[in-house]
Amino acid sequence: MDEAKENVNLHSLCGRKVLVTGAGRGIGRAVAIEFARAGCNIACVSRTQEEIDDVVSYVRSTTSAKAKAFPFDITRISEIPRLIEQVEQWMGGPIEILINNGGIARIEALECQIDMDHWQKVMTTNLTAPVALINQVLPNMLTRQYGTIISIGSRNAIYNIPFTSSYSVSKTGLLRFHHILEAETLGQGICNYYVQPGNIDTKILDVSNAIDANAMNHDGVIRAINILRGCPRNPVERVAEACAKLACGGHTVLSGSYVDLDQDTWGQIKSDNGSVSPIAEGGGLALEASNLPFK
Ligand SMILES: NC(=O)c1ccc[n+]([C@@H]2O[C@H](COP(=O)([O-])OP(=O)(O)OC[C@H]3O[C@@H](n4cnc5c(N)ncnc54)[C@H](OP(=O)(O)O)[C@@H]3O)[C@@H](O)[C@H]2O)c1
């Protein structure tokens, strides 16, 4: 086996200490299970205790990995250091792989945004919390010259998709943070990836406040929701598999990049040949901004 193939062997993840936010359902659940199958120890974080308990039970009954539920609201930024301390105590060492997946969506119309509370909530959940988590685990990763940080991003970071202003701005901020993270940590053993998963069939649009009540009757918003709900879906397993393969270290050329699982990048990661080229930010889309309703 050549070196590149060896690098993407999932066995290389065995025993790694992994924290997944939003691990209770959707993409995070699939990612947590994929890393557990690869032999990682998994800390599952989200607010809904029953959901993370269920993931932990599933992991314990189907794999030999260690898993524990850490019920926590990631918007409680000042409590993140304590969360990391508790997770690392349980793991018996520093977190080696951080998956920033927990997030919320928001469909809204600018003309209906009469207060900034929801804007702030989206920013705190999708941008400030992942950044605070990264900042908290980074010093140990740098000391050990080893660590992988993956954030589940969105195409909204690079396309002008109307009626998604707070979500798009939060995801753009996180992408730029990954760029700077790469620039600051280059050559120090840290890999970071901003993964655009494509459309995945999850509950993200069903949760409370995902659609602004003030904009419910807005024609453009109604059409946008219908288009989003009708988009072709990628299987959630693709995101999980891509994250695990990136964490194996065979595609480090992608570190600091926007990794688009709607594009050829997925085929390259899947093929395991370790020769992935850096990708352009952009390209064909299942959901073109121009297909969305402008008033
Ligand atoms: N589904 C898609 O098509 C799609 C496309 C592009 C990007 N994404 C991104 O993928 C990620 C996962 O979304 P999903 O589609 O899997 O949605 P989902 O099914 O709604 O899952 C979101 C997860 O995040 C957790 N979460 C939300 N707010 C949290 C908070 N304050 N503290 C802790 N955990 C929190 C949720 O748990 P609790 O509510 O129990 O806390 C849940 O476990 C998000 O970052 C999203 O932006 C999704």
The ligand as a Gaussian input file, in Angstrom:
#p B3LYP/6-31G(d) Opt

LIG

0 1
 N      -29.177000      19.762000       6.353000
 C      -28.603000      20.452000       5.360000
 O      -29.039000      20.393000       4.198000
 C      -27.393000      21.299000       5.646000
 C      -26.791000      21.958000       4.563000
 C      -25.668000      22.749000       4.800000
 C      -25.154000      22.848000       6.091000
 N      -25.759000      22.191000       7.132000
 C      -25.169000      22.349000       8.462000
 O      -25.063000      21.091000       9.083000
 C      -25.066000      21.256000      10.494000
 C      -26.001000      20.227000      11.100000
 O      -27.312000      20.490000      10.676000
 P      -28.422000      19.368000      10.429000
 O      -28.926000      19.582000       9.061000
 O      -27.940000      18.027000      10.831000
 O      -29.574000      19.908000      11.406000
 P      -30.338000      19.269000      12.647000
 O      -30.842000      17.915000      12.314000
 O      -31.303000      20.288000      13.093000
 O      -29.176000      19.094000      13.731000
 C      -28.578000      20.214000      14.331000
 C      -27.832000      19.758000      15.570000
 O      -27.224000      20.911000      16.169000
 C      -27.577000      20.944000      17.541000
 N      -27.628000      22.308000      18.057000
 C      -28.325000      23.362000      17.561000
 N      -28.188000      24.421000      18.372000
 C      -27.389000      24.023000      19.387000
 C      -26.912000      24.660000      20.569000
 N      -27.205000      25.934000      20.856000
 N      -26.128000      23.953000      21.412000
 C      -25.816000      22.676000      21.158000
 N      -26.233000      22.010000      20.056000
 C      -27.019000      22.686000      19.198000
 C      -28.957000      20.281000      17.590000
 O      -29.255000      19.762000      18.884000
 P      -30.186000      20.497000      19.960000
 O      -31.230000      21.274000      19.222000
 O      -30.693000      19.373000      20.783000
 O      -29.256000      21.377000      20.740000
 C      -28.760000      19.136000      16.596000
 O      -28.142000      18.053000      17.243000
 C      -25.450000      22.710000      10.754000
 O      -24.292000      23.444000      11.083000
 C      -26.008000      23.162000       9.421000
 O      -25.844000      24.554000       9.222000
 C      -26.870000      21.432000       6.938000

